[in-house]
Amino acid sequence: MHDGVAAYVLGVLDDEEHEAFERHLDVCEQCQAELVELAGVPERLDELKQAPSASEDDPPMSMSR
């Protein structure tokens, strides 16, 4: 995976890096495919940030069945 794909998706590139990566995307099919795979990550991270956290009394996920 190209490091720039994740940084681009998360919006952490500065303006110059952002523009350079978009030019790279125009010609790199692998990064285009990776971008499609990661496109939903920021939204999912936002959902996780807003989800109520488990209390200390709740068993770990691996223990609950």
Backbone as a ProteinNet text record, in pm:
[ID]
protein_1_A
[PRIMARY]
MHDGVAAYVLGVLDDEEHEAFERHLDVCEQCQAELVELAGVPERLDELKQAPSASEDDPPMSMSR
[TERTIARY]
85.1	0	89.2	55	125.4	87.5	186.1	158.8	68	80.8	3	-146.1	-186.5	-330.3	-398.6	-344	-405.3	-403.5	-292.2	-282.3	-381.8	-398.1	-493.8	-636.3	-670.8	-805.6	-835.7	-737.2	-757.7	-746.8	-704.7	-698.1	-584.4	-472.8	-362.3	-248.3	-264.8	-161.7	-173.2	-57.6	-64.7	-102	-123.8	-172.5	-80.2	49.2	145.4	143.4	143.5	139	7.8	-101.3	-233.4	-236.2	-188	-184.8	-94.6	22	115	53.4	-15.7	-76.2	-190.2	-267.3	-373.8	-316.5	-203.3	-137.9	-93.4	-42.1	-0.5	-121.5	-233	-354.9	-401.1	-376.7	-417.6	-352.8	-235.7	-161.3	-139.1	-176.2	-146.8	-275	-294.9	-415.4	-416.8	-299.9	-295	-342.6	-297.4	-340.9	-488.3	-535.7	-677.9	-760.9	-716.4	-787.8	-781.7	-665.5	-651.5	-739.3	-750.3	-834.6	-980.4	-1025.1	-1162.9	-1181.9	-1082.6	-1092.2	-1099.3	-1025.4	-1015.3	-1112.1	-1192	-1278.6	-1370.8	-1416.7	-1509.1	-1443.4	-1311.5	-1241.9	-1270.4	-1260.1	-1286.6	-1426.4	-1525.8	-1662.2	-1671.4	-1609.3	-1612.1	-1539.8	-1428.6	-1356.1	-1441.8	-1514.3	-1604.9	-1712.9	-1766.9	-1869	-1812.4	-1690.6	-1628.4	-1602.1	-1563.6	-1540.2	-1668.2	-1781.5	-1909	-1979.8	-1934.5	-1998.7	-1969.6	-2067.2	-2041.6	-1931.7	-1843.7	-1735.5	-1786.7	-1724.5	-1762.9	-1723.4	-1807.5	-1774.6	-1678.8	-1615.8	-1520.2	-1589.8	-1720.2	-1794	-1824.9	-1820.2	-1850.6	-1736.1	-1768.4	-1661.4	-1597.1	-1471.7	-1408	-1488.9	-1479.9	-1557	-1534.1	-1412.4	-1383.8	-1452.3	-1490.9	-1552.8	-1706.5	-1764.4	-1909.9	-1960.3	-2056.5	-2114	-2259.3
-117.9	0	123.6	216.5	343.8	426.2	477.2	555.2	674.3	731.9	849.8	824.5	701.5	671.5	692.8	636.7	651.8	797.6	865	1006.5	1090.8	1058.4	1130	1107.6	984.1	950	1017.8	1022.9	1083	1234.8	1290.5	1435.1	1500.1	1429.6	1484.8	1538.2	1536.7	1591.1	1743	1811.2	1955.6	1981.8	2106.2	2139.5	2087.1	2104.2	2059.9	1907.7	1837	1690.5	1641.4	1708.4	1672.8	1683.2	1792.9	1812.9	1711.2	1685.2	1587.6	1448.5	1413.3	1280.4	1268.3	1373.1	1367.8	1349.3	1411.9	1389.1	1243.5	1189.1	1048.4	957.3	988.8	908.4	901	1008.4	1010.1	898.7	850.9	752.5	618.8	607.7	485	407.4	300.1	218.8	149.6	111.7	45.8	140.9	264.2	361	396.3	399.1	423.1	313	188.2	75	81.8	116.9	127.7	240.1	347.2	459.3	416.7	336.1	285.7	200.7	116.5	30	110.4	219.7	297.1	414.2	434.6	552.5	565.7	456.3	462.6	472.9	470.6	470.4	595.8	716.2	833.4	831.7	793	786	682.7	569.1	463.3	508.8	578.1	629.5	729.8	814.4	908.9	835.6	728.1	648.4	587.8	538.6	477.7	580.5	702.1	807.5	844.5	835.5	876.1	762.5	639.9	525.5	528.3	487.8	482	380.4	415.9	323.1	217.4	102.8	-7.4	29.3	-4.9	21.9	-84.6	-55.9	-151.1	-280.1	-275.5	-394	-489.2	-438.3	-522.9	-619.2	-744.5	-839.6	-804.3	-843.5	-822.2	-891.2	-839.6	-894.7	-1044.5	-1090	-1232.4	-1319.1	-1258.3	-1333	-1334.4	-1240.5	-1234.2	-1321	-1404.6	-1493.7	-1508.8
0	0	0	-81.6	-89.5	33.3	105.3	226.9	199.1	80.6	47.3	40.9	10.2	-1.6	133.3	238	370.6	414.8	393.3	431.6	353	226.4	141.6	191.1	218	264.6	397.8	485	616.5	615.1	502	489	565.5	579.7	657.1	571.2	439.5	351.6	346	338	318.1	172.3	137.2	2.9	-107	-89.8	-191.2	-205.7	-93	-96.6	-157.7	-123.3	-174.8	-328.1	-378.4	-523.4	-591.3	-532.3	-589.6	-590.1	-482.2	-476.8	-576.6	-596.2	-696.2	-836.7	-864.8	-994.7	-1005.4	-896.6	-893.4	-916.9	-855	-871.4	-1015.9	-1090.6	-1231.1	-1311.7	-1268.7	-1348.4	-1278.3	-1152.4	-1076.4	-1046.6	-1120.1	-1100.4	-964.7	-913.8	-782.9	-672.8	-676	-574.9	-592.3	-715.4	-739	-673.4	-687.9	-627.6	-475.7	-421.6	-276.5	-222.7	-299.2	-258.5	-246.9	-340.8	-336.3	-210.6	-179.1	-59.9	68.8	75.1	199.3	207.1	106.6	99.9	221.3	278.5	391.1	526.5	531.4	659.9	743.1	688.3	773.6	836.1	758.5	812.1	924.4	903.7	1006.1	1132.6	1117.7	1234.2	1311.3	1238.6	1304.7	1383.1	1323.7	1393.6	1521	1513.8	1631.6	1740.4	1700.2	1799.1	1871.7	1802.1	1859.8	1932.7	1912.8	1976.9	2126.9	2206	2350.6	2379.3	2468.2	2500.9	2598.5	2593.9	2683	2825.3	2918	3057.8	3107.6	3218.4	3274.3	3317	3340	3383.4	3268.2	3145.6	3030.3	3004.1	2971.7	2942.5	2807.9	2787	2657.6	2548.8	2427.5	2315	2300.3	2320.7	2302.9	2408.9	2520.8	2628.3	2616.7	2543.9	2535.7	2422	2453.3	2351.6	2375
[MASK]
+++++++++++++++++++++++++++++++++++++++++++++++++++++++++++++++++

